[in-house]
Amino acid sequence: MKSITFKKSFMLVLFGIMMSFTVMAQEKASPAATATGTINGAAVTIAYSSPAVKGRTIWGGLVPYDKVWRAGANQATIFTTDKALTIQGKTIPAGKYSLYAVPGEKEWKIIFNSQTGQWGINRDGTTTQDPAKDVAVVTATPGKSAGMSERLTYTISGKGFELNWENLTVPVVFD
């Protein structure tokens, strides 16, 4: 009887260890995140991977100025809308788009690109953005955020969305 109890206990402990390794292996340095909301009556979702600051210089460091960035980590960030939206006079039809950005110290370019499903960067570190598939390229003015944001986050409001990370906020406002 003791042999059976020992075997059961051993198997439970072994199962627990295996599950711990599985959970740890699935944790990502930049976990998946989703922002949902309504912009001018359209249901919008932004699906992205949320990297952390981890003591690094983000703007002008990890994310260089004046170069296309995947607006998150891992796969390209995805912006989905169920209705057409207008931004800075440009129409973004209902659908799914990769969201890219070109950060600048005083101005950002926000890029809505029709190609989706790709990894965010190529092996050489450049982004997978294909300019021929850009649907709209608009500008946004970054500002200092109210507080430190360790992880990249997106929030959606009635008129647009904001990207927040480190000590920076980038509001993207639709017409």
C-alpha positions as CSV (number, residue, x, y, z in Angstrom):
1,M,0.0,0.0,0.0
2,K,2.9,2.4,0.8
3,S,4.4,1.7,-2.6
4,I,1.2,2.8,-4.4
5,T,0.9,6.0,-2.3
6,F,4.6,6.8,-2.9
7,K,4.1,6.3,-6.7
8,K,1.0,8.5,-6.7
9,S,2.9,11.2,-4.7
10,F,5.9,10.9,-7.0
11,M,3.7,11.2,-10.1
12,L,1.9,14.3,-8.7
13,V,5.2,16.0,-7.9
14,L,6.6,15.1,-11.3
15,F,3.4,16.4,-13.0
16,G,3.6,19.7,-11.0
17,I,7.2,20.2,-12.0
18,M,6.4,19.6,-15.7
19,M,3.5,22.0,-15.6
20,S,5.8,24.7,-14.0
21,F,8.3,24.3,-16.8
22,T,5.5,24.5,-19.4
23,V,4.1,27.7,-17.9
24,M,7.5,29.3,-17.6
25,A,8.3,28.4,-21.2
26,Q,5.1,30.0,-22.4
27,E,5.8,33.3,-20.6
28,K,7.1,35.9,-23.0
29,A,9.2,38.8,-22.3
30,S,6.7,40.8,-24.3
31,P,3.3,39.2,-23.6
32,A,0.3,39.6,-25.9
33,A,-2.1,42.3,-25.1
34,T,-5.3,43.7,-26.6
35,A,-7.0,47.1,-26.4
36,T,-10.7,47.4,-27.5
37,G,-13.1,50.3,-27.7
38,T,-15.1,52.5,-30.0
39,I,-13.7,55.3,-32.2
40,N,-16.3,57.5,-33.9
41,G,-18.9,54.6,-33.7
42,A,-16.5,51.9,-35.1
43,A,-15.5,48.9,-32.9
44,V,-11.7,48.9,-32.8
45,T,-9.2,46.4,-31.6
46,I,-5.5,46.8,-31.3
47,A,-3.6,43.5,-30.8
48,Y,0.0,43.9,-29.8
49,S,2.9,42.5,-27.8
50,S,3.8,44.6,-24.8
51,P,7.5,44.9,-24.1
52,A,8.9,46.3,-20.8
53,V,11.3,49.1,-20.2
54,K,13.6,47.0,-17.9
55,G,15.8,50.0,-17.2
56,R,16.6,50.5,-20.9
57,T,16.5,53.8,-22.8
58,I,13.5,53.3,-25.1
59,W,13.1,56.3,-27.3
60,G,16.2,57.0,-29.4
61,G,17.7,53.8,-27.9
62,L,15.9,50.5,-28.1
63,V,13.4,52.1,-30.5
64,P,15.5,54.4,-32.8
65,Y,14.2,57.8,-34.0
66,D,13.3,58.2,-37.7
67,K,13.1,54.4,-38.5
68,V,10.0,52.3,-39.0
69,W,9.1,50.4,-35.9
70,R,6.5,47.6,-35.6
71,A,4.7,49.6,-32.8
72,G,5.1,46.7,-30.3
73,A,7.2,43.5,-30.1
74,N,7.1,40.1,-31.8
75,Q,4.5,40.1,-34.6
76,A,3.4,43.4,-36.2
77,T,0.8,45.2,-34.2
78,I,-2.7,44.7,-35.6
79,F,-5.4,47.5,-35.8
80,T,-8.9,46.2,-36.7
81,T,-12.0,48.3,-37.3
82,D,-15.5,47.2,-38.2
83,K,-16.3,50.5,-40.0
84,A,-14.5,53.0,-42.2
85,L,-12.6,55.7,-40.2
86,T,-11.2,59.0,-41.4
87,I,-8.0,60.4,-40.0
88,Q,-6.3,63.6,-41.2
89,G,-8.6,63.5,-44.3
90,K,-7.6,59.9,-45.2
91,T,-10.0,57.0,-45.1
92,I,-9.2,53.7,-43.5
93,P,-11.8,51.2,-44.8
94,A,-13.2,48.6,-42.4
95,G,-10.7,45.8,-42.0
96,K,-7.5,44.6,-40.5
97,Y,-4.2,46.5,-40.7
98,S,-0.6,46.3,-39.5
99,L,0.2,49.3,-37.4
100,Y,3.7,50.7,-37.7
101,A,5.2,54.0,-36.5
102,V,8.2,56.1,-37.2
103,P,9.1,57.8,-33.9
104,G,10.6,61.2,-33.9
105,E,11.5,63.5,-31.1
106,K,8.9,66.1,-32.1
107,E,6.6,64.2,-34.5
108,W,5.7,60.6,-35.2
109,K,4.4,59.0,-38.4
110,I,1.6,56.4,-37.8
111,I,1.3,53.9,-40.6
112,F,-1.8,51.7,-41.4
113,N,-0.6,48.9,-43.7
114,S,-2.9,46.4,-45.4
115,Q,-0.4,43.5,-45.1
116,T,-1.1,41.4,-41.9
117,G,0.1,38.2,-40.2
118,Q,3.8,38.9,-40.7
119,W,6.5,38.9,-38.0
120,G,7.3,42.5,-37.0
121,I,10.9,42.4,-38.1
122,N,13.2,40.7,-40.7
123,R,16.4,38.8,-39.7
124,D,18.4,41.9,-40.3
125,G,16.4,43.9,-37.8
126,T,14.4,46.0,-40.3
127,T,10.7,46.0,-40.1
128,T,8.4,44.0,-42.4
129,Q,6.5,47.0,-43.5
130,D,5.9,47.1,-47.3
131,P,5.4,50.8,-48.2
132,A,3.4,49.8,-51.3
133,K,0.7,48.4,-49.0
134,D,0.4,51.5,-46.8
135,V,-3.3,52.6,-46.7
136,A,-2.7,55.7,-44.7
137,V,0.3,57.5,-43.2
138,V,-0.6,60.2,-40.6
139,T,1.3,62.3,-38.1
140,A,1.0,62.5,-34.3
141,T,2.7,64.7,-31.7
142,P,4.2,62.8,-28.8
143,G,4.1,64.2,-25.3
144,K,5.3,63.5,-21.8
145,S,3.0,61.0,-20.0
146,A,1.5,61.6,-16.6
147,G,3.6,58.8,-15.2
148,M,6.1,56.0,-15.9
149,S,4.6,53.1,-17.9
150,E,6.9,50.1,-17.5
151,R,5.0,48.2,-20.3
152,L,3.9,49.4,-23.7
153,T,0.1,49.9,-23.6
154,Y,-2.5,51.1,-26.1
155,T,-5.8,52.7,-24.9
156,I,-8.8,53.4,-27.1
157,S,-11.1,56.4,-26.5
158,G,-14.1,57.8,-28.4
159,K,-11.9,59.9,-30.8
160,G,-8.8,57.8,-31.2
161,F,-6.1,55.8,-29.4
162,E,-3.0,56.5,-27.4
163,L,0.3,54.6,-27.3
164,N,2.0,54.9,-23.8
165,W,5.4,53.6,-22.9
166,E,8.2,54.7,-20.6
167,N,7.5,58.5,-20.1
168,L,5.9,59.1,-23.4
169,T,2.3,59.2,-24.8
170,V,1.4,59.4,-28.4
171,P,-2.2,60.4,-29.1
172,V,-3.7,59.4,-32.5
173,V,-6.9,61.4,-33.1
174,F,-9.4,60.5,-35.9
175,D,-11.6,63.1,-37.7
